[in-house]
Amino acid sequence: MAKYCWLLLLAILLIPSAFAVDLTGHWKSTMNSSSIPGPDIYMRQIGDSVMSYAENLFANPAWVQVTDGRVINNTVVANWADVPKAAGTGYGTFVLKIVSDNELKILNQTGEFGGKNWQNVSIFRINDFMSPTV
């Protein structure tokens, strides 16, 4: 019985750490066309809150957006809106799956996120921290 208690305790301690990922950093998405660069995404995570700024000035039309969301288990659920730095005027929601420390996958989105359907597009970390510039 004591053996099972220790196994249960170990499992309880390990489960939260499986998704204890800090998403803060510079990310870039894969796009269907290799001739068009994917957007740069800058994320900041504080606790379970996630904010981001993303831009794709190479798209036609170009777009810039901000997001506000929460980490829930192994997903990020967020609201997004284009801002007037570029031509985009969209808004909506998205759900990202946290695949690993360095990969996110878009599971669902509304509002033609980035001007198109991004479902099943992956987002990869370029670096794991943002160093301040002086």
N, C-alpha and C positions, 0 to 999 in steps of 0.2 A: 504494500500500500504506500509506503514512504517513497518507493521508487516512482510510482505514478504521480505522486504529489510534486516531486522534483521535476519530472518531465512536464507537467502542466505549468508549473511556475516558470520553467525555462521557456516554454512556448509563449506564455503571456509576455515575458520580458522581450522576446525577440520579435514578435509581431509588430509593435509600434515602430521599431527601428528599421523594419523592412521598407517603410515609406518615409523615413526621416531624411528627405532630400531637401537641400536648400537650392531653390531654382534661380537665385540671384545670379545674373551674368548676362553675357551677350550670346544670343542664339540666332540661328539662320535656318530658314525652311528649305526643303527640297521643292523644286517646282517641276512640272511636267516637261518643260522646255529647258534644255541646257543653255540656250542662247540668251535667256532672260534670267538675270540673277534673282534669287529669292529675296524676300524682305529681311532687313536686319531687325531683330527684336531684342529689346533691352528690358530684362525683368528684375524686379526687386521683390523679395519675399520677406515679410516680417511676421513671424509666427505662422498662422495658417492663411494670412492675407497675402495676395499676390497682385501687384500692379505692373503694367508694362506699357512701353511705348514702342510702336513698330512703324516702319516706313518702307515704302517701295516706290522710289522716285523713277524707276525704270519702267513701271507698269504704264499701261495706257487705258484709262487715265491713272495718273499717279495718285497714291493715297498715303495718308498718315493717320494712325489711330492710337487710342489709349484704351487700356482695359483695367477693370477692377474685379477681382475674383477671390475665391477661397480654395484652399487645398482641402479636399474631402477624401480620406483614405488614399487611394492611388490615382485620383483625378484632380483636375483643376476645373472648376465651374466658374465662368466669368461673363460679365457684360462688357461689350466693346462699343466704341463710337469713333467714327472718323472725326478729325479736327481740321480746321480750315487752313492748314499749311499747304494742302494740295487740293485736288478737285473732288475727292471722295466726300459723300454725304451720308454714308450708310451707318447702320447701328444694328446690334443684335446680341446674340449670346453664343458661347461655344463651350464645349467640354473637351478637355485634353486628358489623355491617359498618360500617366507618368510611367514610361517603359523602363527607364533606368536613370541614373544620375545625369546622363548626357543625351537622352532622347525623350521627346514627347510626341504623341500621335494625336491628331485631331479626330475625335470620334463623332462629334456632331457639331453643327453650327447653324445659325440662322442669320438672315439679313445679307446674304451674299458677301460674306467675310472676305475682304480684299478684292471684291469685285467678281468673285467666282466661288464655286463650291470647293472647299478645301478638305472635304471629308477624306480621311485616310492619308493625308499628307503628313510627313514626319518633320519635326523640328529638332535640330541638333545644336548642342552647346558648342560655342566657339571658345569660350573661356569660362572659368568657374568663379571669377570675381571681377569686380570693376575697381581699378585702382584710380584714386582721385588724381586729377591733373592740377599742377600748381601753376 
